[in-house]
Amino acid sequence: MFLIDRLQNFVSGLGTAKDKRVGTAFVFQPIDPQQLVAMHRSDWMARKVVDIIPDDMTREWREWKADEEIVEAIEKVERAPQINIQAKVNEALQLARLRGGSVIVLGVDSGRPEDELILERVTKGALKYVHVLGRDQVSYTDINRDITSPYYGEPIMWEFTSNGGQMVRIHPSRVIRFIGAPILDKSTSVDEIWGDSILQVVYDAIQNAASSQEHTASLIPEAKTDVLYVPNLSEYLKNPTTTQQLTDRFTYANTLKSMFNMLLLEGNGGDGENAKGERWEQKTIQFGQFPELLRQFMTVAAGSADIPLVRFLQDAPSGLGSNGETTIKNYYDGIGAGQRNKLSPALWRFDECAIRSATGSRDPAIYYEWSPLYSQTEKERAEVFKLYADGARQLVGSGTGQEIIVRDAVSKALISRIEEDGNLPGLAAAVDEFGEIGEQEPSEEELAAAAAAQAANTNNVTRMQAAANDAAPRTLYVRRDVINRAEIVRWATEQGFTDIVPDLHVTIAYSRQMVDWFKVGTSWAERLEIGAGGPRQMDGFGDDGKYKVLLITAPELVWRHREIIENGASWDHPEYQPHISIQIGGDVDLSEVEPYQGKIVLGPEIFEELRED
């Protein structure tokens, strides 16, 4: 008795012999190594699939945490020309993704290459070189099957043939192995030491994307084709003389068309049944849907490689609220996880050798952290600095004995954090030299001013708390009106806009969810000026692109929007993209519009309840 674990329907044929999918099965067909190399060298998509993730994993590298002198010594070892570990790891990762595996050989002056490397015997200056080898450049003896050995699953000995045919044997403790796409079931692998090329699983997606581009390009010469209807054409083609006459006839006609932009044909010029003689038509190919189709193929290719399209093409997606920021941050989170979970364990042997080679010993307090891939702007760093400072004030209180944490402890932690973030380099040294403000005795005038400020602040907080307690949650619409409207209207008129929105503004929040306005608070900047230049783009928004909007970049607006959302407001779109609506409706071709590049001055925030109109 056979049990079939799938859905069957004998009426429709689903799951039976009549179902075409029944004969479908996955078959593993390894790609020839020469084909893999050819793909990487000749196809830009294959090269990106192999190179992008290693580039991102090693781009910002890492930061060592120790005394300044020790950090400089370790980094000096890492950057030495014969070591250059950042570039070597990048090369090894790319080679592993291309061919399924690679190794890094550690040249440590401690024992012979075939001897096990005892880390405790590594002395200062012992790390001499680091070499990257592909899987085809090395071989190995038997695989270690001793389950009690720390080298279980690794080769008992690596082998390399040097110049002159001399065989060099290297112990696995001196080798770092990288693999491409892991093979989970080792019993099905011909070579269980290595993995598959990453191109093995994305081959079809890349081939389809490349074919779609090539086929589209081949249609461009055929985008416009002339079609001529010639009565009794078959009679002309019966003998060489009339055939040549017909060829010469249309050669001259095409020449006249090229020279004088006219086409001479024999006939009465009629249409349909009234047409007599020769007729001319022009067939054109419409490419309107081709860009979207090509982008879908590209999306599949990028997705198969676990690379977001915005990173794969280095092009932000178009459309309101689709700047790809969330996608790229999620991608960077994945890269960070790979650094911690895969790259750090692989580099452990090198790190132990590098620390001992730099310092002569192994201090367990020395460690490193991977540098963040998402770099903050100066404005973002200033905002973070402000948050730290405000949080520190809350922890130490106002000096009235209500401190949560001792002031000195908060001060020390805050100084350390500020220096690590790079906001005020040299702050700790300056504090050691000049002391902290808290160590200086305040004057009588300062004490009196502080007491007055505390009393005023207490009264103000009491009034605000009372108002907040009495305030009922409401829907919320927050905007900033454009102050320099005349400049933008002048630009819009020159670009062909005729029905310009009378109240140019930027929407910051549009919450259908009830929210406490007093929790939302107000922005720190009453007047906001966005400098000239920077990314600007025209786009259509709403049904059928009804709203013609100018997309702008303004981190202050993005932060303020996030702050409002974090305080309970809702937002109807997946992401927030600051913009100014220029015109509603109309037939303006946005592809012909040059975006406004001047400065934009915005007024204070205006709070209102939602208006459905």
Secondary structure, 3 states (H helix, E strand, C coil): CCCCCCCCECCCCECCCCCHHHHCCCCCCCCCHHHHHHHHHHCHHHHHHHHHHHHHHHHCCEEEECCHHHHHHHHHHHHCCCCCHHHHHHHHHHHHHHHCEEEEEEEECCCCCCCCCCHHHCCCCCEEEEEEEECCCCEECCECCCCCCCCCCCECCEEEECHHHCEEEECHHHEEEEECECCCCHHHCCCCCCCECCHHHHHHHHHHHHHHHHHHHHHHHHCEEEEEECCCHHHHCCCHHHHHHHHHHHHHHHHHHHHHCCCCCCECCCCHHHCCECEEEEEECCCCCHHHHHHHHHHHHHHHCCCCHHHHCCCCCCCCCCCCHHHHHHHHHHHHHHHHHHHHHHCHHHHHHHHHHHHCCCCCCCEEEECCCCCCCHHHHHHHHHHHHHHHHHHHCCCCCCCCCCHHHHHHHHHHHHHHHCCCCCHHHHHHHHCCHHHCCCCHHHHHHHHHHHHHHHHHHHHHHHHHHHCCCEEEEEEEEECCHHHHHHHHHHCCCCCECCCCEEEEEEEEEEECHHHHCCCCCCCEEECCCCCCEEEEECHHHCEEEEECCCHHHHHHHHHHHHCCCCCCCCCCCCEEEEEECCCCCHHHCCCCCCCEEEEEEEEECCCCC
